[in-house]
């Protein structure tokens, strides 16, 4: 397709999910959230709003769902998702950002913010050896690849028009 063939007013709709990988220093468990709309836990995060930067969207969702405040600068995985006719979700991309590692004390201090209690039932720490039983296959695979990338030091800088994420942190 040539640039002149692109009809900019007819771009396909795509969902941009921004999720965050956080682990515990003491157990290696991954922070997930049990939502009111999914059967199994998922990574904290959600959709970017129109014009919102990827890192800012992930940080906002993380704060809303867990109370954690993080400056996110690196992605660990990109997971392309097909449309879901049952839920009505359009096809899209889920960007897994690295939220770092919490001490046991930090992890134990987490609680669901009051405003999120209609959406989030529980914060669930899942150890890698529990992924197969507790998580949906796609979620277990996504998290596994993100953990592998982090372990190998393969974080990918998240940029906005060439500028690194975290330089201008959202309010």
C-alpha distance (Angstrom), angle and dihedral (degrees) to the residues before:
residue distance angle dihedral
X1 . . .
X2 3.77 . .
X3 3.81 121.9 .
X4 3.82 90.3 -111.1
X5 3.84 89.6 55.7
X6 3.81 92.9 61.0
X7 3.78 113.2 101.5
X8 3.80 101.8 -152.3
X9 3.80 93.4 -166.5
X10 3.83 90.1 58.0
X11 3.80 102.1 51.8
X12 3.79 114.3 150.3
X13 3.81 115.4 -104.0
X14 3.79 112.7 -112.9
X15 3.74 129.7 179.1
X16 3.81 117.3 -131.7
X17 3.78 111.8 -154.0
X18 3.79 119.1 -168.2
X19 3.79 113.8 -163.6
X20 3.79 132.0 172.1
X21 3.81 132.3 -134.5
X22 3.80 113.3 -149.5
X23 3.79 124.6 168.9
X24 3.79 137.2 -170.3
X25 3.78 118.2 -112.8
X26 3.82 93.6 -144.7
X27 3.83 101.5 47.2
X28 3.80 106.7 13.8
X29 3.81 88.3 -125.3
X30 3.81 118.7 153.7
X31 3.80 122.6 -126.4
X32 3.79 112.1 -120.2
X33 3.78 132.9 167.1
X34 3.78 126.8 -132.8
X35 3.78 104.0 -142.2
X36 3.78 129.0 -161.4
X37 3.82 90.3 -119.3
X38 3.85 103.6 48.2
X39 3.80 129.9 64.1
X40 3.80 94.6 -140.5
X41 3.82 134.1 35.2
X42 3.81 120.6 -86.7
X43 3.79 135.8 -169.8
X44 3.80 113.3 -82.1
X45 3.78 113.2 -99.8
X46 3.76 142.1 76.7
X47 3.74 146.7 -161.4
X48 3.76 125.7 -32.5
X49 3.77 113.9 -121.4
X50 3.79 120.4 -127.7
X51 3.82 108.8 -70.4
X52 3.81 93.7 6.4
X53 3.80 118.4 133.6
X54 3.82 116.3 -117.0
X55 3.81 95.2 -121.0
X56 3.81 92.0 45.1
X57 3.82 91.9 50.2
X58 3.80 91.8 50.2
X59 3.82 92.3 46.7
X60 3.82 91.4 48.1
X61 3.80 93.1 49.6
X62 3.80 92.0 45.7
X63 3.80 90.8 52.1
X64 3.82 92.7 46.0
X65 3.81 94.1 48.9
X66 3.82 103.0 36.1
X67 3.80 108.8 12.4
X68 3.82 89.7 -118.7
X69 3.80 116.9 138.5
X70 3.81 114.0 -153.3
X71 3.78 138.1 162.9
X72 3.81 103.8 -137.0
X73 3.78 118.5 -156.9
X74 3.82 108.4 156.1
X75 3.78 137.1 54.4
X76 3.78 121.5 -145.7
X77 3.80 101.7 -172.4
X78 3.79 143.1 3.2
X79 3.79 115.3 -146.5
X80 3.80 118.4 -167.7
X81 3.80 112.5 -149.8
X82 3.78 128.5 -162.2
X83 3.78 122.4 -131.1
X84 3.79 114.9 -81.3
X85 3.79 112.1 -142.1
X86 3.82 92.5 -171.1
X87 3.80 94.9 57.3
X88 3.80 96.2 28.5
X89 3.82 91.8 -123.6
X90 3.79 115.2 151.8
X91 3.78 120.8 -132.8
X92 3.74 113.4 -82.3
X93 3.75 153.5 140.6
X94 3.78 128.7 -86.5
X95 3.79 113.8 -155.5
X96 3.81 113.9 -157.7
X97 3.81 109.8 -149.2
X98 3.79 124.8 -164.3
X99 3.80 110.2 -112.2
X100 3.78 93.9 176.4
X101 3.77 133.7 -132.2
X102 3.80 128.3 -49.5
X103 3.78 126.7 -150.3
X104 3.81 116.4 -121.6
X105 3.80 89.0 -104.2
X106 3.83 92.7 52.3
X107 3.80 91.3 46.3
X108 3.81 93.4 49.5
X109 3.81 90.1 49.3
X110 3.81 94.1 61.1
X111 3.78 121.2 109.0
X112 3.77 135.9 166.4
X113 3.80 111.2 -92.3
X114 3.81 113.4 -116.8
X115 3.83 92.5 -117.1
X116 3.83 91.0 55.9
X117 3.81 98.4 51.2
X118 3.82 93.0 97.3
X119 3.82 89.2 58.2
X120 3.83 104.7 28.6
X121 3.80 120.0 55.3
X122 3.79 98.9 177.1
X123 3.80 145.5 -7.2
X124 3.80 106.1 -123.4
X125 3.81 126.0 -165.2
X126 3.81 110.0 -152.6
X127 3.80 123.0 -169.1
X128 3.82 116.8 -143.3
X129 3.81 92.0 -111.9
X130 3.84 88.5 57.4
X131 3.82 96.6 51.7
X132 3.83 95.6 96.6
X133 3.80 94.0 54.7
X134 3.79 101.5 36.2
X135 3.81 105.3 35.0
X136 3.79 135.9 56.2
X137 3.81 110.0 -102.2
X138 3.81 94.5 -110.9
X139 3.82 90.5 49.9
X140 3.82 92.9 48.1
X141 3.80 90.5 48.9
X142 3.82 93.0 46.4
X143 3.79 92.1 50.9
X144 3.80 92.7 44.0
X145 3.79 92.7 54.1
X146 3.82 91.3 45.5
X147 3.81 90.9 51.3
X148 3.81 90.3 48.9
X149 3.81 90.7 50.4
X150 3.80 91.7 49.4
X151 3.80 91.4 47.5
X152 3.80 91.2 51.7
X153 3.82 92.2 47.1
X154 3.81 92.1 -114.5
X155 3.78 100.7 140.9
X156 3.79 112.6 149.6
X157 3.81 116.3 -141.1
X158 3.80 112.9 -115.1
X159 3.80 110.0 -134.8
X160 3.79 136.7 -173.8
X161 3.80 112.6 -157.2
X162 3.80 88.6 -24.4
X163 3.80 96.1 -50.0
X164 3.81 118.9 115.5
X165 3.82 118.4 -110.0
X166 3.76 114.5 -107.6
X167 3.80 95.0 40.7
X168 3.79 90.4 100.2
X169 3.79 106.9 27.1
X170 3.79 116.9 -156.9
X171 3.80 117.3 -113.0
